[in-house]
């Protein structure tokens, strides 16, 4: 299991999609990472709480 926390520096979209102008030139994005986790029989949960972005990834190894 992996847990990551990062402070949020601005507005957050309700669906956690990027707020960057160029949406296709950076990172994997939450949907892509969730698809990878599910492909390997794992889970990915993401949330924003108390000014922090929190990501939980659980994979079977």
PDB file with SEQRES, HELIX, SHEET and CRYST1 records, atoms N, CA, C and O in Angstrom:
SEQRES   1 A   61  UNK UNK UNK UNK UNK UNK UNK UNK UNK UNK UNK UNK UNK          
SEQRES   2 A   61  UNK UNK UNK UNK UNK UNK UNK UNK UNK UNK UNK UNK UNK          
SEQRES   3 A   61  UNK UNK UNK UNK UNK UNK UNK UNK UNK UNK UNK UNK UNK          
SEQRES   4 A   61  UNK UNK UNK UNK UNK UNK UNK UNK UNK UNK UNK UNK UNK          
SEQRES   5 A   61  UNK UNK UNK UNK UNK UNK UNK UNK UNK                          
HELIX    1 AA1 UNK A   29  UNK A   39  1                                  11    
SHEET    1 AA1 3 UNK A   2  UNK A   7  0                                        
SHEET    2 AA1 3 UNK A  52  UNK A  58 -1                                        
SHEET    3 AA1 3 UNK A  43  UNK A  49 -1                                        
CRYST1    1.000    1.000    1.000  90.00  90.00  90.00 P 1           1          
ATOM      1  N   UNK A   1       0.855  -1.166   0.000  1.00  0.00           N  
ATOM      2  CA  UNK A   1       0.000   0.000   0.000  1.00  0.00           C  
ATOM      3  C   UNK A   1       0.899   1.226   0.000  1.00  0.00           C  
ATOM      4  O   UNK A   1       1.972   1.235   0.604  1.00  0.00           O  
ATOM      5  N   UNK A   2       0.443   2.239  -0.679  1.00  0.00           N  
ATOM      6  CA  UNK A   2       1.162   3.496  -0.760  1.00  0.00           C  
ATOM      7  C   UNK A   2       0.195   4.620  -0.434  1.00  0.00           C  
ATOM      8  O   UNK A   2      -0.921   4.658  -0.953  1.00  0.00           O  
ATOM      9  N   UNK A   3       0.624   5.534   0.424  1.00  0.00           N  
ATOM     10  CA  UNK A   3      -0.181   6.704   0.756  1.00  0.00           C  
ATOM     11  C   UNK A   3       0.680   7.935   0.503  1.00  0.00           C  
ATOM     12  O   UNK A   3       1.812   8.029   0.979  1.00  0.00           O  
ATOM     13  N   UNK A   4       0.125   8.869  -0.250  1.00  0.00           N  
ATOM     14  CA  UNK A   4       0.817  10.114  -0.538  1.00  0.00           C  
ATOM     15  C   UNK A   4      -0.049  11.279  -0.105  1.00  0.00           C  
ATOM     16  O   UNK A   4      -1.266  11.253  -0.286  1.00  0.00           O  
ATOM     17  N   UNK A   5       0.567  12.291   0.461  1.00  0.00           N  
ATOM     18  CA  UNK A   5      -0.133  13.522   0.817  1.00  0.00           C  
ATOM     19  C   UNK A   5       0.658  14.697   0.267  1.00  0.00           C  
ATOM     20  O   UNK A   5       1.888  14.722   0.310  1.00  0.00           O  
ATOM     21  N   UNK A   6      -0.083  15.670  -0.253  1.00  0.00           N  
ATOM     22  CA  UNK A   6       0.545  16.855  -0.797  1.00  0.00           C  
ATOM     23  C   UNK A   6      -0.362  18.048  -0.519  1.00  0.00           C  
ATOM     24  O   UNK A   6      -1.570  17.957  -0.740  1.00  0.00           O  
ATOM     25  N   UNK A   7       0.186  19.165  -0.041  1.00  0.00           N  
ATOM     26  CA  UNK A   7      -0.673  20.331   0.198  1.00  0.00           C  
ATOM     27  C   UNK A   7      -1.296  20.833  -1.104  1.00  0.00           C  
ATOM     28  O   UNK A   7      -0.676  20.781  -2.167  1.00  0.00           O  
ATOM     29  N   UNK A   8      -2.500  21.305  -1.002  1.00  0.00           N  
ATOM     30  CA  UNK A   8      -3.217  21.855  -2.154  1.00  0.00           C  
ATOM     31  C   UNK A   8      -2.974  23.357  -2.172  1.00  0.00           C  
ATOM     32  O   UNK A   8      -3.190  24.039  -1.170  1.00  0.00           O  
ATOM     33  N   UNK A   9      -2.520  23.874  -3.325  1.00  0.00           N  
ATOM     34  CA  UNK A   9      -2.175  25.286  -3.415  1.00  0.00           C  
ATOM     35  C   UNK A   9      -3.229  26.156  -4.068  1.00  0.00           C  
ATOM     36  O   UNK A   9      -2.990  27.342  -4.292  1.00  0.00           O  
ATOM     37  N   UNK A  10      -4.391  25.597  -4.381  1.00  0.00           N  
ATOM     38  CA  UNK A  10      -5.415  26.396  -5.039  1.00  0.00           C  
ATOM     39  C   UNK A  10      -6.720  25.638  -5.143  1.00  0.00           C  
ATOM     40  O   UNK A  10      -6.996  24.722  -4.370  1.00  0.00           O  
ATOM     41  N   UNK A  11      -7.516  26.042  -6.119  1.00  0.00           N  
ATOM     42  CA  UNK A  11      -8.807  25.397  -6.337  1.00  0.00           C  
ATOM     43  C   UNK A  11      -8.627  23.954  -6.800  1.00  0.00           C  
ATOM     44  O   UNK A  11      -7.657  23.623  -7.482  1.00  0.00           O  
ATOM     45  N   UNK A  12      -9.572  23.106  -6.420  1.00  0.00           N  
ATOM     46  CA  UNK A  12      -9.559  21.705  -6.818  1.00  0.00           C  
ATOM     47  C   UNK A  12     -10.890  21.395  -7.488  1.00  0.00           C  
ATOM     48  O   UNK A  12     -11.952  21.703  -6.946  1.00  0.00           O  
ATOM     49  N   UNK A  13     -10.830  20.782  -8.675  1.00  0.00           N  
ATOM     50  CA  UNK A  13     -12.054  20.365  -9.351  1.00  0.00           C  
ATOM     51  C   UNK A  13     -12.707  19.224  -8.569  1.00  0.00           C  
ATOM     52  O   UNK A  13     -12.001  18.378  -8.019  1.00  0.00           O  
ATOM     53  N   UNK A  14     -14.036  19.186  -8.511  1.00  0.00           N  
ATOM     54  CA  UNK A  14     -14.724  18.113  -7.760  1.00  0.00           C  
ATOM     55  C   UNK A  14     -14.344  16.705  -8.214  1.00  0.00           C  
ATOM     56  O   UNK A  14     -14.315  15.780  -7.403  1.00  0.00           O  
ATOM     57  N   UNK A  15     -14.053  16.537  -9.507  1.00  0.00           N  
ATOM     58  CA  UNK A  15     -13.668  15.217 -10.007  1.00  0.00           C  
ATOM     59  C   UNK A  15     -12.154  14.990  -9.963  1.00  0.00           C  
ATOM     60  O   UNK A  15     -11.660  13.987 -10.479  1.00  0.00           O  
ATOM     61  N   UNK A  16     -11.423  15.916  -9.350  1.00  0.00           N  
ATOM     62  CA  UNK A  16      -9.968  15.873  -9.189  1.00  0.00           C  
ATOM     63  C   UNK A  16      -9.220  15.959 -10.517  1.00  0.00           C  
ATOM     64  O   UNK A  16      -8.038  15.621 -10.575  1.00  0.00           O  
ATOM     65  N   UNK A  17      -9.879  16.401 -11.576  1.00  0.00           N  
ATOM     66  CA  UNK A  17      -9.195  16.586 -12.856  1.00  0.00           C  
ATOM     67  C   UNK A  17      -8.266  17.797 -12.761  1.00  0.00           C  
ATOM     68  O   UNK A  17      -8.433  18.660 -11.899  1.00  0.00           O  
ATOM     69  N   UNK A  18      -7.296  17.842 -13.653  1.00  0.00           N  
ATOM     70  CA  UNK A  18      -6.296  18.904 -13.624  1.00  0.00           C  
ATOM     71  C   UNK A  18      -6.913  20.290 -13.829  1.00  0.00           C  
ATOM     72  O   UNK A  18      -7.938  20.441 -14.494  1.00  0.00           O  
ATOM     73  N   UNK A  19      -6.275  21.271 -13.254  1.00  0.00           N  
ATOM     74  CA  UNK A  19      -6.679  22.663 -13.458  1.00  0.00           C  
ATOM     75  C   UNK A  19      -5.709  23.370 -14.399  1.00  0.00           C  
ATOM     76  O   UNK A  19      -5.869  24.558 -14.679  1.00  0.00           O  
ATOM     77  N   UNK A  20      -4.700  22.643 -14.890  1.00  0.00           N  
ATOM     78  CA  UNK A  20      -3.703  23.224 -15.791  1.00  0.00           C  
ATOM     79  C   UNK A  20      -4.309  23.480 -17.165  1.00  0.00           C  
ATOM     80  O   UNK A  20      -5.192  22.747 -17.609  1.00  0.00           O  
ATOM     81  N   UNK A  21      -3.832  24.519 -17.832  1.00  0.00           N  
ATOM     82  CA  UNK A  21      -4.358  24.889 -19.153  1.00  0.00           C  
ATOM     83  C   UNK A  21      -4.095  23.806 -20.191  1.00  0.00           C  
ATOM     84  O   UNK A  21      -4.986  23.487 -20.978  1.00  0.00           O  
ATOM     85  N   UNK A  22      -2.892  23.234 -20.212  1.00  0.00           N  
ATOM     86  CA  UNK A  22      -2.538  22.190 -21.173  1.00  0.00           C  
ATOM     87  C   UNK A  22      -2.738  20.837 -20.494  1.00  0.00           C  
ATOM     88  O   UNK A  22      -1.827  20.326 -19.843  1.00  0.00           O  
ATOM     89  N   UNK A  23      -3.907  20.269 -20.644  1.00  0.00           N  
ATOM     90  CA  UNK A  23      -4.294  19.069 -19.908  1.00  0.00           C  
ATOM     91  C   UNK A  23      -3.643  17.790 -20.417  1.00  0.00           C  
ATOM     92  O   UNK A  23      -3.705  16.766 -19.736  1.00  0.00           O  
ATOM     93  N   UNK A  24      -3.023  17.817 -21.591  1.00  0.00           N  
ATOM     94  CA  UNK A  24      -2.512  16.587 -22.180  1.00  0.00           C  
ATOM     95  C   UNK A  24      -0.989  16.466 -22.151  1.00  0.00           C  
ATOM     96  O   UNK A  24      -0.448  15.467 -22.626  1.00  0.00           O  
ATOM     97  N   UNK A  25      -0.297  17.444 -21.614  1.00  0.00           N  
ATOM     98  CA  UNK A  25       1.167  17.426 -21.661  1.00  0.00           C  
ATOM     99  C   UNK A  25       1.826  17.203 -20.314  1.00  0.00           C  
ATOM    100  O   UNK A  25       2.968  17.617 -20.114  1.00  0.00           O  
ATOM    101  N   UNK A  26       1.135  16.559 -19.384  1.00  0.00           N  
ATOM    102  CA  UNK A  26       1.765  16.292 -18.097  1.00  0.00           C  
ATOM    103  C   UNK A  26       1.147  15.083 -17.431  1.00  0.00           C  
ATOM    104  O   UNK A  26      -0.061  14.865 -17.522  1.00  0.00           O  
ATOM    105  N   UNK A  27       1.967  14.301 -16.765  1.00  0.00           N  
ATOM    106  CA  UNK A  27       1.533  13.221 -15.888  1.00  0.00           C  
ATOM    107  C   UNK A  27       0.594  12.194 -16.492  1.00  0.00           C  
ATOM    108  O   UNK A  27       0.228  12.267 -17.665  1.00  0.00           O  
ATOM    109  N   UNK A  28       0.217  11.241 -15.663  1.00  0.00           N  
ATOM    110  CA  UNK A  28      -0.723  10.190 -16.053  1.00  0.00           C  
ATOM    111  C   UNK A  28      -2.151  10.566 -15.704  1.00  0.00           C  
ATOM    112  O   UNK A  28      -3.090  10.084 -16.337  1.00  0.00           O  
ATOM    113  N   UNK A  29      -2.323  11.409 -14.720  1.00  0.00           N  
ATOM    114  CA  UNK A  29      -3.660  11.761 -14.282  1.00  0.00           C  
ATOM    115  C   UNK A  29      -4.266  10.663 -13.421  1.00  0.00           C  
ATOM    116  O   UNK A  29      -3.881   9.497 -13.508  1.00  0.00           O  
ATOM    117  N   UNK A  30      -5.208  11.054 -12.601  1.00  0.00           N  
ATOM    118  CA  UNK A  30      -5.870  10.106 -11.702  1.00  0.00           C  
ATOM    119  C   UNK A  30      -6.561   8.985 -12.479  1.00  0.00           C  
ATOM    120  O   UNK A  30      -6.410   7.822 -12.104  1.00  0.00           O  
ATOM    121  N   UNK A  31      -7.317   9.282 -13.549  1.00  0.00           N  
ATOM    122  CA  UNK A  31      -7.977   8.180 -14.268  1.00  0.00           C  
ATOM    123  C   UNK A  31      -6.987   7.147 -14.820  1.00  0.00           C  
ATOM    124  O   UNK A  31      -7.244   5.945 -14.751  1.00  0.00           O  
ATOM    125  N   UNK A  32      -5.876   7.606 -15.358  1.00  0.00           N  
ATOM    126  CA  UNK A  32      -4.880   6.679 -15.886  1.00  0.00           C  
ATOM    127  C   UNK A  32      -4.239   5.833 -14.802  1.00  0.00           C  
ATOM    128  O   UNK A  32      -4.025   4.635 -14.989  1.00  0.00           O  
ATOM    129  N   UNK A  33      -3.932   6.447 -13.676  1.00  0.00           N  
ATOM    130  CA  UNK A  33      -3.337   5.696 -12.566  1.00  0.00           C  
ATOM    131  C   UNK A  33      -4.339   4.704 -11.986  1.00  0.00           C  
ATOM    132  O   UNK A  33      -3.969   3.597 -11.597  1.00  0.00           O  
ATOM    133  N   UNK A  34      -5.626   5.109 -11.927  1.00  0.00           N  
ATOM    134  CA  UNK A  34      -6.664   4.196 -11.423  1.00  0.00           C  
ATOM    135  C   UNK A  34      -6.797   2.980 -12.354  1.00  0.00           C  
ATOM    136  O   UNK A  34      -6.943   1.851 -11.884  1.00  0.00           O  
ATOM    137  N   UNK A  35      -6.748   3.211 -13.654  1.00  0.00           N  
ATOM    138  CA  UNK A  35      -6.846   2.111 -14.618  1.00  0.00           C  
ATOM    139  C   UNK A  35      -5.683   1.140 -14.444  1.00  0.00           C  
ATOM    140  O   UNK A  35      -5.884  -0.073 -14.504  1.00  0.00           O  
ATOM    141  N   UNK A  36      -4.485   1.645 -14.233  1.00  0.00           N  
ATOM    142  CA  UNK A  36      -3.313   0.792 -14.017  1.00  0.00           C  
ATOM    143  C   UNK A  36      -3.477  -0.010 -12.737  1.00  0.00           C  
ATOM    144  O   UNK A  36      -3.202  -1.210 -12.727  1.00  0.00           O  
ATOM    145  N   UNK A  37      -3.918   0.622 -11.658  1.00  0.00           N  
ATOM    146  CA  UNK A  37      -4.124  -0.094 -10.394  1.00  0.00           C  
ATOM    147  C   UNK A  37      -5.152  -1.217 -10.576  1.00  0.00           C  
ATOM    148  O   UNK A  37      -4.936  -2.337 -10.113  1.00  0.00           O  
ATOM    149  N   UNK A  38      -6.253  -0.921 -11.241  1.00  0.00           N  
ATOM    150  CA  UNK A  38      -7.290  -1.933 -11.443  1.00  0.00           C  
ATOM    151  C   UNK A  38      -6.820  -3.062 -12.355  1.00  0.00           C  
ATOM    152  O   UNK A  38      -7.199  -4.216 -12.158  1.00  0.00           O  
ATOM    153  N   UNK A  39      -6.000  -2.739 -13.348  1.00  0.00           N  
ATOM    154  CA  UNK A  39      -5.462  -3.761 -14.246  1.00  0.00           C  
ATOM    155  C   UNK A  39      -4.667  -4.801 -13.461  1.00  0.00           C  
ATOM    156  O   UNK A  39      -4.650  -5.978 -13.821  1.00  0.00           O  
ATOM    157  N   UNK A  40      -4.015  -4.367 -12.400  1.00  0.00           N  
ATOM    158  CA  UNK A  40      -3.218  -5.276 -11.574  1.00  0.00           C  
ATOM    159  C   UNK A  40      -3.947  -5.658 -10.288  1.00  0.00           C  
ATOM    160  O   UNK A  40      -3.317  -5.950  -9.272  1.00  0.00           O  
ATOM    161  N   UNK A  41      -5.278  -5.654 -10.341  1.00  0.00           N  
ATOM    162  CA  UNK A  41      -6.156  -6.107  -9.253  1.00  0.00           C  
ATOM    163  C   UNK A  41      -5.963  -5.309  -7.963  1.00  0.00           C  
ATOM    164  O   UNK A  41      -6.033  -5.856  -6.862  1.00  0.00           O  
ATOM    165  N   UNK A  42      -5.719  -4.017  -8.120  1.00  0.00           N  
ATOM    166  CA  UNK A  42      -5.557  -3.132  -6.975  1.00  0.00           C  
ATOM    167  C   UNK A  42      -6.609  -2.045  -6.974  1.00  0.00           C  
ATOM    168  O   UNK A  42      -7.567  -2.085  -7.746  1.00  0.00           O  
ATOM    169  N   UNK A  43      -6.421  -1.074  -6.097  1.00  0.00           N  
ATOM    170  CA  UNK A  43      -7.346   0.046  -5.994  1.00  0.00           C  
ATOM    171  C   UNK A  43      -6.568   1.349  -5.883  1.00  0.00           C  
ATOM    172  O   UNK A  43      -5.404   1.369  -5.484  1.00  0.00           O  
ATOM    173  N   UNK A  44      -7.230   2.417  -6.241  1.00  0.00           N  
ATOM    174  CA  UNK A  44      -6.696   3.760  -6.069  1.00  0.00           C  
ATOM    175  C   UNK A  44      -7.832   4.629  -5.564  1.00  0.00           C  
ATOM    176  O   UNK A  44      -8.909   4.664  -6.157  1.00  0.00           O  
ATOM    177  N   UNK A  45      -7.589   5.320  -4.478  1.00  0.00           N  
ATOM    178  CA  UNK A  45      -8.551   6.270  -3.923  1.00  0.00           C  
ATOM    179  C   UNK A  45      -7.851   7.602  -3.764  1.00  0.00           C  
ATOM    180  O   UNK A  45      -6.709   7.665  -3.308  1.00  0.00           O  
ATOM    181  N   UNK A  46      -8.544   8.673  -4.143  1.00  0.00           N  
ATOM    182  CA  UNK A  46      -7.980  10.018  -4.021  1.00  0.00           C  
ATOM    183  C   UNK A  46      -9.029  10.936  -3.431  1.00  0.00           C  
ATOM    184  O   UNK A  46     -10.223  10.788  -3.690  1.00  0.00           O  
ATOM    185  N   UNK A  47      -8.563  11.898  -2.624  1.00  0.00           N  
ATOM    186  CA  UNK A  47      -9.480  12.823  -1.978  1.00  0.00           C  
ATOM    187  C   UNK A  47      -8.706  14.086  -1.607  1.00  0.00           C  
ATOM    188  O   UNK A  47      -7.476  14.089  -1.562  1.00  0.00           O  
ATOM    189  N   UNK A  48      -9.439  15.137  -1.346  1.00  0.00           N  
ATOM    190  CA  UNK A  48      -8.862  16.359  -0.804  1.00  0.00           C  
ATOM    191  C   UNK A  48      -9.531  16.601   0.535  1.00  0.00           C  
ATOM    192  O   UNK A  48     -10.757  16.646   0.631  1.00  0.00           O  
ATOM    193  N   UNK A  49      -8.706  16.760   1.580  1.00  0.00           N  
ATOM    194  CA  UNK A  49      -9.238  16.949   2.929  1.00  0.00           C  
ATOM    195  C   UNK A  49      -8.317  17.871   3.706  1.00  0.00           C  
ATOM    196  O   UNK A  49      -7.101  17.680   3.734  1.00  0.00           O  
ATOM    197  N   UNK A  50      -8.902  18.853   4.325  1.00  0.00           N  
ATOM    198  CA  UNK A  50      -8.150  19.792   5.173  1.00  0.00           C  
ATOM    199  C   UNK A  50      -6.946  20.397   4.457  1.00  0.00           C  
ATOM    200  O   UNK A  50      -5.871  20.525   5.044  1.00  0.00           O  
ATOM    201  N   UNK A  51      -7.125  20.770   3.190  1.00  0.00           N  
ATOM    202  CA  UNK A  51      -6.060  21.422   2.441  1.00  0.00           C  
ATOM    203  C   UNK A  51      -4.978  20.511   1.914  1.00  0.00           C  
ATOM    204  O   UNK A  51      -3.940  20.986   1.453  1.00  0.00           O  
ATOM    205  N   UNK A  52      -5.205  19.185   1.976  1.00  0.00           N  
ATOM    206  CA  UNK A  52      -4.227  18.218   1.469  1.00  0.00           C  
ATOM    207  C   UNK A  52      -4.872  17.284   0.457  1.00  0.00           C  
ATOM    208  O   UNK A  52      -5.999  16.826   0.645  1.00  0.00           O  
ATOM    209  N   UNK A  53      -4.142  17.008  -0.619  1.00  0.00           N  
ATOM    210  CA  UNK A  53      -4.523  15.971  -1.568  1.00  0.00           C  
ATOM    211  C   UNK A  53      -3.985  14.672  -1.003  1.00  0.00           C  
ATOM    212  O   UNK A  53      -2.805  14.588  -0.664  1.00  0.00           O  
ATOM    213  N   UNK A  54      -4.834  13.656  -0.897  1.00  0.00           N  
ATOM    214  CA  UNK A  54      -4.446  12.374  -0.322  1.00  0.00           C  
ATOM    215  C   UNK A  54      -4.716  11.286  -1.358  1.00  0.00           C  
ATOM    216  O   UNK A  54      -5.815  11.197  -1.904  1.00  0.00           O  
ATOM    217  N   UNK A  55      -3.715  10.467  -1.619  1.00  0.00           N  
ATOM    218  CA  UNK A  55      -3.813   9.395  -2.591  1.00  0.00           C  
ATOM    219  C   UNK A  55      -3.447   8.081  -1.914  1.00  0.00           C  
ATOM    220  O   UNK A  55      -2.388   7.973  -1.296  1.00  0.00           O  
ATOM    221  N   UNK A  56      -4.319   7.081  -2.028  1.00  0.00           N  
ATOM    222  CA  UNK A  56      -4.059   5.729  -1.535  1.00  0.00           C  
ATOM    223  C   UNK A  56      -4.028   4.789  -2.726  1.00  0.00           C  
ATOM    224  O   UNK A  56      -4.967   4.756  -3.522  1.00  0.00           O  
ATOM    225  N   UNK A  57      -2.957   4.027  -2.850  1.00  0.00           N  
ATOM    226  CA  UNK A  57      -2.860   3.003  -3.888  1.00  0.00           C  
ATOM    227  C   UNK A  57      -2.560   1.682  -3.190  1.00  0.00           C  
ATOM    228  O   UNK A  57      -1.645   1.585  -2.372  1.00  0.00           O  
ATOM    229  N   UNK A  58      -3.335   0.685  -3.526  1.00  0.00           N  
ATOM    230  CA  UNK A  58      -3.137  -0.640  -2.942  1.00  0.00           C  
ATOM    231  C   UNK A  58      -3.021  -1.649  -4.096  1.00  0.00           C  
ATOM    232  O   UNK A  58      -3.930  -1.764  -4.917  1.00  0.00           O  
ATOM    233  N   UNK A  59      -1.915  -2.366  -4.150  1.00  0.00           N  
ATOM    234  CA  UNK A  59      -1.680  -3.359  -5.199  1.00  0.00           C  
ATOM    235  C   UNK A  59      -1.363  -4.707  -4.583  1.00  0.00           C  
ATOM    236  O   UNK A  59      -0.712  -4.791  -3.542  1.00  0.00           O  
ATOM    237  N   UNK A  60      -1.828  -5.760  -5.234  1.00  0.00           N  
ATOM    238  CA  UNK A  60      -1.493  -7.112  -4.807  1.00  0.00           C  
ATOM    239  C   UNK A  60      -0.132  -7.476  -5.405  1.00  0.00           C  
ATOM    240  O   UNK A  60       0.058  -7.391  -6.618  1.00  0.00           O  
ATOM    241  N   UNK A  61       0.816  -7.882  -4.552  1.00  0.00           N  
ATOM    242  CA  UNK A  61       2.124  -8.277  -5.064  1.00  0.00           C  
ATOM    243  C   UNK A  61       2.481  -9.673  -4.578  1.00  0.00           C  
ATOM    244  O   UNK A  61       3.552 -10.186  -4.905  1.00  0.00           O  
TER     245      UNK A  61                                                      
END                                                                             
